[in-house]
């Protein structure tokens, strides 16, 4: 069973509305602060990007549905800070430290921000897992689209593409496997491919059946078609 965040291709959620080229990066001032505090907390080294994504996916469905984008970020961050014993629930409720010893030993100063953001967080890694597919190969995604290592765990295979047949467009090299990395099981890097799917292979009534959707998918999600 998929989590509430796996919304691709689902009816009833309304159109995706874009503000266009002139839309500001942060619509409200607190959005920038939410982004900044999330990035700064990530520098503590207590979790990785996949753990952070999974924390957002694990929000209660009623909260996930009503929260805005950055409200989801803050809610997941609060959960992680408590889970990692960096904050207590009392501290979150009061907004004040409880007087205990500080547990954060790594900080990001203002003059470091530009360099930190420019470096990003590359996830390409060497791997001893051989590449199984090449451009033009026909493949099929596993069904259901679920984490095979942890029941109900994080995965980057969307439900709408599970069991669909596609074509390898290119190989991106080997990258950290999120299904493992999100649960502290190691980075387990493996090949990642750009896979093209005909719209008609994904949707019951696509507007343009010959359109293609290209997904970046890990080798563990694929079998020969």
N, C-alpha and C positions, 0 to 999 in steps of 0.2 A: 504494500500500500504506500502511495507517495505522500510526501509531506505537503503542507499548504503552499509552500513556496514554488512548487513545481507546476506553474500555471500555463506553460506553453500550450497553445492550441485549445485551451479550455473556453467554452462558451460562458457568457454571462458576466465577464469582468469588465466589459466596456472597452472602448478604443484606447490605444496608446497615444497620448497627446504630447506633442513636442512643442516647445516654445520657439523653435526655429534657431537660426544662426545667432540671433541677438539675445538669446536667453542667457542670463547671468550664470556663472559657475555655481554660485550659492544664492538661492532665491531669498533666504532670510539670513540675518547675521549669525543666528545660533547654529545654522547649518555648518558654517566654517569652523565654529568652535567644536562642534560634534566631531567633525572630520579630524581636527587637530588633536583632540584628546584621545581619539581612537588610535591614531598613528603613534602618538607619544606613548600610550600604554603598550602598544605592540613592541616598542623598543625595549621594554623590560625583559624580553626574551622568554616569557612564560608560555607563549603559544605561537603557532605559526598561522599563515593566512588561511589554511584549510580548516584548522580548528576554529578560527574566527568566523568563517563562512558557516560552518556547521552550527555554531552557537546561534546564529541568526535563524537558521532553518528550524532550530529546536524551540523557538518561541511558541507560546501557546497559540493555537490557530486563531482564537478570537482576538488576540493582541496583534498577531501578524497581519490580519486582515484590516485592522483599524489604524495601525501605526503608519506614519509616513516613512519615507526612506531612511532619513537620519534618526528617526525615533527607533527604528529597528536596530540601527547601529548602536545607539546608546543603551538600549535594553539588553542586547547581547553582550556589550562591554561590561555592564553591571554584573551580569551573570558570571562572566569569566573572572572578574576581579574578586568576587566572593568565592568562586570555586577554587581559585588559586591562592586563597588566604591572603590576598593583598589588601582587601577591605572587609569589614564586617557589615552585616545587615544594619546594625545600629548606626554605623558611620554613614551608610548610604541614606538612611532615613533622616538623620540629623544634619548631614552635610558638614559634620565636624569630626576631626580625628579623635580617637578614644584615648589618646595619650600613650599608647604603646610605642615600641620601637619602630622606626621606619623600615619597611622591607624593600623599598625601591633603591637600588644601587646604581642604576643607569639612567641618565637624563639626556634630553636633547635640548641644547640651547638654541636661541634664535638664529645665531650665525651658522649653525649646523644644518638647519632645515633644508636649504636649497640643495646641498650636497646629498643629504639623505634621500630626498625625493627624486633627485636626478639618478641616483644609483638604482632605485627601485628594489625589487626583490626577485632577481632572476631565479627561475626554477629549472633551468636546463642542467642536467647532470650526466656524467658518464654512466653507462649501464652495460652489464654483461648479458642482457636479454637481447637476443637476435631479432632483427626486424623480419616480420613474417609477410608483409605486404609491400607492394610497390604501386606506382601510379597506373591507373587503369584497372587494377584488380577489383573484382566484385566481392563485396563483403556484406555480412548481415550482423546487426547489433543483437546483443543478448536480450532475451525477454524472460522475466520482467527486468526493467532497468533499475537494478538494486545493487547495493554494496554486497559483494560476495564474501567479505571478510568480517563484517560486523552487522548483525541484524538491525535494520532501520538506520544504518550509518550513512555517512555522506557519500555522494557519488556525483560525477559530472555528466552522467548519461541521462538526458532528460526523458521523462516517461513517454512523451509523444514520439520519440524516435526509437523506442524499444521494439525489437523484432522487425525493424525496417531494413530493406535492402538498399545499398548505396554503392558508390564508386570511389575508390581512393584517388584523390587529386594530387596529394603530395605528402611527404613525410617531414615532420617538423624537428626530427631528432628525438632525443630521449629526455624526458622530464619527470619531475617528482609525481608519484601516483597519489592523487588526493584521497582516494578511498582508504589508503593506508595511513597517509600523513595526518589526516584529520583525527585519527584515533590513537596517536602516539605509537604506531606500529612500525615506524621508520619511513624513510622517503621512498624506497622501493622504485627507483626510476625505471621507466620503460618507454618504448616508442609511442609517439603521438602522431596521428594522421589527420589531415583535412579530408573529410568524407562528404561527398555530394549526394544529396537525396532529392529525387523528383518530388515536387509538392504533392503529386498524386499518391506517392508512397507513404506520406505522412498524414494527410488530411482527407477526410471523407468527401468534402465538397470544396476543393481549392478553387479560387477564382481563376487562376492560371495553372492548370495541371502540369505544364511543361517547365514552369519555374523550378529553380533548384534552391535548396537550403544547404549550406555548407557548415558542418559542425567539426570542431576539433575534438577527436576522441582517442582515448588511450587504447593500446593494443588489447588489453584485457577485456574490453567491451565488444570485441569483434571476433567473428569467425568467418571462414570462407563461405561465400554464397553458392 
